Amino acid sequence: MTVDYTDLHDPNAEYTMRELSSETMGVTAERGGGRDVEITDVQTTMVDGNFPWTLVRVYTDAGIVGTGEAYWGAGVPELIERMKPFVVGENPLDIDRLFEHLVQKMSGEGSIEGVTVTAISGIELALHDLAGKILDVPAYQLLGGKYRDQVRVYCDCHTEEEADPEACADEAERVVEELGYDALKFDLDVPSGHEKDRANRHLRPGEIRHKAEIVEKVTERVEDRADVAFDCHWTFSGGSAKRLAAEIEDYDVWWLEDPVPPENLEVQEEVTKSTTTPITVGENRYRVTEERRLIENQAVDIIAPDLPKVGGMRETRKIADVANQYYVPVAMHNVSSPVATMASAHVATAIPNSLAVEYHSYELDWWSDLVEEEVISDGYIEIPEEPGLGLTLDLDTVEEHMVDGETLFDPAP
């Protein structure tokens, strides 16, 4: 068979990636030992958590099902449905090949960055769960083994009085003392009462003093019992970000996150290099190709990819490998259900430079009910030794909290 490589960008091309592999790459798709498995279906269901989580399941002719999750966002389930014909009939063990296949087939629909990458990520997570189950190994083993038995979790904290420094300090103390976390994060892009025009991104002196007071009260309250990070959500100008970072240099700040908008790498680099306050960025960049630029330009002190958004488990591993060459730690952004949270933990245990994985749902009392296994205990995730991600969806909880109009996964299509 002769392949026209221009067809790689044509979703209606008649050849399959299996043909491409065997005919042009000298790779056989057949294998023994019960590993010659085919994907038969891909399904999604959206759960109404503190974000609309998109759960993904990949089914096989062996009766084994893999579960994954894509970062929330409009259009993600539709994109996954669009990609289903490109993976049905393929062997789920070929994770890298299928990832590249989906990137190529979806190139005209934005597979460089954005929600198309996020949709591919959801399938990729499910493939890791599925491959682990087929091979009877935990997912971290597919990534090279582990450095640690448990992964540290940092708790994203909120309070009804988010602009009150004392209220933030009270909540920090409660989360440390009552919930057992030794790593926290608070928002700094909160109203101070001194704003004149938030659209211009400029911080007036009173605003900087207010944000520095939040940092002071929280860090001094928890002292050495917890590390504390602060998030700015891409809100400030370069000059204001530099002034804020300088103002909080004397406090025990774990990191200052996303102080400027994500598009301009040069401004980000300038802010990071202007201060001794550690700067963390990464959740709004896609794939290793974008995250690499932040790291190689030394525009970050800590990199923060969001695994079910950035490209999946192996892509996050690749980002961590680049970061490790620059001695940059990895603190994974995470606003997901237990599924992608555990996927992040599997990657975090397989890389040397992991700091922590975020937990954003401590106020959602049924978060842990979504799976049958315990995920977070005393601020840490114990890495399971069961095959795949080591989780079992509680379908009753999924059904109870589905987004209106969604349907439950088929048990075995």
C-alpha positions in Angstrom: 0.0 0.0 0.0 1.3 3.5 -0.8 0.3 6.2 1.7 -0.3 9.8 0.7 1.0 11.6 3.8 -1.1 14.7 3.0 -4.0 12.5 4.0 -2.8 12.6 7.6 -4.7 15.8 7.9 -7.8 14.5 6.3 -10.3 13.0 8.8 -12.0 11.2 5.9 -8.9 9.4 4.6 -9.7 5.8 4.0 -6.6 4.1 5.4 -6.3 3.4 9.1 -3.4 4.1 11.4 -3.0 0.3 11.8 -2.3 0.1 8.1 0.0 3.1 8.3 2.0 1.4 11.1 2.3 -2.1 9.5 2.8 -1.0 5.9 5.1 1.9 6.3 6.8 1.6 9.7 7.4 -2.2 9.7 5.4 -2.6 12.9 3.0 -5.6 13.4 -0.2 -4.9 15.2 -0.6 -8.5 16.3 0.8 -9.7 19.5 0.4 -12.7 21.8 -0.1 -13.3 25.5 -3.6 -11.9 25.5 -2.4 -8.5 24.3 -4.0 -8.5 20.9 -7.0 -6.4 22.0 -9.2 -4.0 20.0 -11.0 -0.9 21.1 -14.7 -1.2 20.4 -16.2 2.0 21.8 -15.5 5.4 23.5 -18.1 7.0 25.7 -18.3 10.2 27.8 -20.5 11.3 30.7 -20.3 14.8 32.3 -20.6 15.0 36.1 -21.7 18.2 37.8 -19.0 18.6 40.4 -17.4 21.9 41.4 -16.6 21.9 37.7 -18.4 19.9 34.9 -16.0 16.9 34.9 -15.9 15.0 31.6 -15.4 11.3 32.4 -14.2 9.1 29.5 -14.5 5.3 29.1 -12.7 3.2 26.4 -14.2 -0.3 25.8 -12.5 -3.3 24.3 -13.4 -6.7 22.8 -11.7 -8.3 25.8 -14.3 -7.0 28.1 -11.8 -4.7 29.8 -12.8 -1.0 30.2 -10.5 1.9 30.9 -11.6 5.1 32.6 -10.1 8.6 32.1 -11.1 12.2 32.4 -10.7 15.3 30.3 -10.4 18.8 31.8 -13.8 20.6 31.9 -14.8 22.8 29.0 -17.5 23.3 26.4 -17.2 21.0 23.4 -15.0 18.4 24.9 -17.5 15.5 24.8 -18.3 16.4 21.2 -14.7 16.3 20.2 -14.2 13.0 21.8 -17.2 11.6 19.9 -15.6 13.1 16.7 -12.4 11.1 17.5 -14.0 7.8 18.2 -13.7 6.4 14.6 -10.0 7.1 14.8 -9.4 4.7 17.7 -12.1 2.0 17.3 -10.4 -1.2 16.0 -7.0 -0.1 17.3 -4.9 -1.8 20.1 -5.2 0.3 23.3 -1.6 -0.7 24.3 -0.2 1.6 21.5 -0.7 4.7 23.6 2.0 6.9 22.0 1.0 5.9 18.5 -2.7 6.6 19.1 -1.9 9.9 20.7 0.1 11.0 17.7 -2.6 9.6 15.4 -5.3 11.7 17.1 -3.1 14.8 17.0 -2.6 14.3 13.3 -6.2 13.5 12.5 -7.5 16.5 14.5 -4.8 19.0 13.3 -7.4 20.9 11.3 -9.6 21.2 14.4 -6.9 22.7 16.7 -4.8 19.8 18.1 -1.9 22.2 18.8 -3.6 23.6 21.9 -7.0 24.2 23.5 -9.9 22.0 23.9 -8.9 19.5 21.2 -5.8 18.7 23.2 -8.0 18.4 26.3 -10.3 15.9 24.5 -7.3 13.8 23.4 -6.0 13.9 27.0 -9.2 12.3 28.3 -8.8 9.4 25.9 -5.1 9.1 26.7 -5.9 8.8 30.5 -8.4 6.0 29.8 -5.8 4.2 27.6 -3.3 4.2 30.5 -6.0 2.8 32.8 -6.9 0.2 30.2 -3.3 -0.8 29.3 -2.5 -1.2 33.0 -5.5 -3.6 33.4 -4.5 -5.6 30.3 -0.9 -5.9 31.4 -1.9 -6.3 35.1 0.4 -3.4 36.3 -0.4 -0.1 37.9 -0.3 2.9 35.5 2.9 4.3 37.0 4.8 1.2 35.9 4.0 2.2 32.3 5.8 5.4 33.0 9.0 3.9 34.3 8.3 3.0 37.9 8.1 5.1 41.0 10.2 7.4 43.2 7.8 7.5 46.1 4.9 5.5 47.6 2.8 8.5 48.3 2.3 11.9 46.7 1.8 15.2 48.6 -1.4 17.1 48.0 -1.9 20.9 48.3 -5.3 22.1 49.1 -6.8 25.0 47.2 -8.5 27.0 50.0 -11.5 29.4 49.9 -13.5 31.3 52.4 -16.7 33.4 52.1 -14.7 36.4 53.2 -11.9 35.8 50.7 -10.7 39.4 50.8 -10.4 39.4 54.6 -6.8 38.5 55.6 -7.8 37.3 59.1 -10.5 35.1 57.6 -8.0 33.6 55.2 -5.6 32.9 58.1 -8.4 31.3 60.1 -9.2 29.0 57.2 -5.6 28.1 56.7 -5.3 27.1 60.3 -8.5 25.1 60.1 -7.4 23.2 57.0 -4.0 22.4 58.6 -5.4 21.4 62.0 -8.7 19.8 61.2 -8.1 18.4 57.6 -4.5 17.5 58.0 -3.0 19.3 55.0 0.6 20.6 55.1 0.4 22.4 51.8 -2.2 25.1 50.9 -3.0 27.7 48.2 -5.1 30.9 48.5 -6.3 33.4 45.8 -4.8 36.9 45.6 -6.9 38.2 42.8 -9.6 39.2 45.3 -11.2 42.7 45.8 -9.3 45.0 48.1 -11.6 48.0 48.1 -8.9 50.1 46.5 -9.6 49.2 42.9 -10.2 52.0 40.3 -10.2 50.0 37.0 -9.4 46.3 37.1 -9.4 46.1 33.3 -6.0 47.9 33.0 -4.3 45.3 35.2 -2.6 47.9 37.3 -2.2 47.5 41.0 -2.5 50.7 43.1 -0.4 50.8 46.3 -3.3 50.1 48.5 -4.1 46.9 46.5 -0.6 45.7 46.9 -0.6 46.3 50.6 -3.9 44.4 50.9 -2.5 41.4 49.0 0.7 41.5 51.0 -1.4 41.5 54.2 -3.2 38.3 53.1 0.2 36.7 52.5 1.5 37.9 55.9 -1.5 36.8 57.9 -1.7 33.3 56.4 2.0 32.5 56.4 2.6 33.7 59.9 -0.5 31.8 61.2 0.6 28.4 59.8 4.3 29.0 60.3 6.3 25.9 59.5 3.2 23.6 59.7 2.4 24.1 56.0 3.7 25.5 52.8 1.5 28.2 51.3 1.2 29.3 47.7 -0.9 32.2 46.3 -2.7 32.4 43.0 -3.2 35.5 40.8 -5.1 34.0 37.9 -3.2 36.0 35.2 -4.7 39.2 36.4 -1.9 41.8 36.7 0.4 43.8 34.4 4.1 43.1 34.3 5.0 46.1 36.4 2.4 45.4 39.0 3.3 41.7 39.2 7.0 42.7 39.8 6.0 45.1 42.6 3.7 42.5 44.2 6.3 39.8 44.0 8.9 42.1 45.6 6.5 43.2 48.3 6.1 39.6 49.6 9.7 38.5 49.3 10.2 38.6 53.1 7.4 36.1 53.8 7.5 32.3 53.5 5.7 32.1 50.1 5.9 28.6 48.5 5.1 30.2 45.2 3.2 33.0 43.4 1.1 31.6 40.6 0.2 33.1 37.3 0.8 36.8 38.1 0.5 37.9 34.4 -1.6 36.8 31.4 -0.2 33.7 29.8 0.3 34.8 26.2 3.5 36.9 26.4 6.4 34.7 27.3 8.9 37.6 27.4 6.9 39.5 30.1 6.5 36.3 32.1 10.3 35.7 32.0 11.0 39.3 33.1 8.7 39.0 36.1 10.2 35.7 37.2 13.7 36.9 36.9 12.9 40.2 38.8 12.2 38.5 42.2 13.3 36.0 44.7 9.6 35.0 45.2 9.2 31.7 43.4 7.0 32.0 40.3 4.8 29.2 39.1 3.1 29.0 35.6 1.8 26.3 33.3 -1.9 25.4 33.5 -2.7 27.5 30.4 0.0 26.1 28.2 -0.5 23.0 26.1 1.8 20.0 25.4 5.5 19.8 25.9 6.1 22.1 23.0 4.6 25.1 24.8 5.6 24.2 28.4 9.2 23.7 27.1 9.5 27.3 26.2 8.7 28.4 29.7 11.3 26.1 31.1 14.1 26.7 28.6 13.7 30.4 28.9 13.8 30.0 32.7 10.6 31.9 32.9 9.3 29.8 35.7 10.7 28.5 39.1 8.1 25.8 39.3 6.1 24.4 36.3 2.4 23.6 36.8 0.9 21.6 34.0 -2.7 20.4 34.3 -2.5 16.7 33.3 -6.0 16.1 31.8 -5.7 19.4 29.9 -2.1 19.5 28.7 -2.0 16.3 26.7 -2.3 13.5 29.2 0.0 11.3 31.3 2.9 10.7 29.0 2.9 14.3 27.8 3.1 15.4 31.4 5.9 13.0 32.0 7.7 14.6 29.0 7.2 18.0 30.5 8.7 16.8 33.8 11.7 15.4 32.0 12.4 18.7 30.3 11.9 20.5 33.6 14.3 18.1 35.4 17.1 19.1 33.0 16.7 22.7 34.3 16.2 21.6 38.0 12.6 22.9 37.9 10.1 21.1 40.2 6.6 20.1 39.0 3.5 21.1 41.0 0.5 19.8 39.0 -2.5 22.0 38.7 -5.7 20.0 39.2 -9.4 20.8 39.5 -10.6 17.3 38.6 -12.6 14.5 40.0 -10.8 11.6 41.7 -10.1 10.0 38.3 -7.7 12.6 36.9 -6.4 13.4 40.4 -5.2 9.8 40.7 -3.8 9.9 37.1 -1.8 13.0 38.2 -0.6 11.1 41.3 0.6 8.2 39.1 2.7 10.6 37.1 3.9 12.4 40.2 5.2 9.2 41.7 7.1 8.3 38.4 9.1 11.6 38.2 11.9 12.7 40.4 10.9 16.4 40.5 7.4 16.2 41.8 6.4 18.8 44.5 2.7 18.1 44.9 -0.7 17.6 43.2 -3.5 20.2 43.7 -6.9 19.3 45.3 -9.6 21.8 44.5 -12.7 20.2 45.9 -12.4 20.1 49.7 -15.7 21.9 50.0 -17.5 19.3 47.9 -18.6 16.6 50.4 -19.3 13.9 47.8 -16.1 14.2 45.8 -14.6 11.0 47.3 -17.8 9.1 46.7 -17.3 9.1 42.9 -14.9 6.1 43.3 -15.0 3.2 45.6 -11.4 3.5 46.8 -10.0 6.2 49.2 -7.9 8.7 47.3 -6.6 11.4 49.7 -5.7 10.7 53.3 -4.1 13.2 55.7 -3.0 15.4 52.8 -1.4 12.6 50.7 -2.3 10.2 48.0 -1.1 6.6 48.6 -0.3 5.2 45.1 -2.3 2.1 44.5 -0.8 -1.2 43.3 -3.9 -2.3 41.6 -3.8 -2.5 37.7 -4.3 0.8 35.8 -5.3 3.8 37.8 -6.4 1.6 40.7 -9.9 3.2 40.8 -13.5 1.9 40.4 -16.2 4.3 39.4 -19.2 4.3 41.7 -21.8 4.5 38.9 -24.6 5.2 41.3 -22.8 8.4 42.4 -22.0 9.2 38.8 -25.7 8.9 37.9 -26.8 11.0 40.9 -24.6 13.9 39.9 -24.7 13.8 36.1 -25.1 17.1 34.2 -28.7 17.6 33.0 -29.2 15.8 29.7 -26.3 13.4 30.1 -26.7 9.6 30.0 -24.9 7.0 32.1 -22.1 4.9 30.5 -23.3 1.7 28.9 -22.2 -1.3 31.1 -20.7 -3.3 28.3 -21.4 -2.2 24.7 
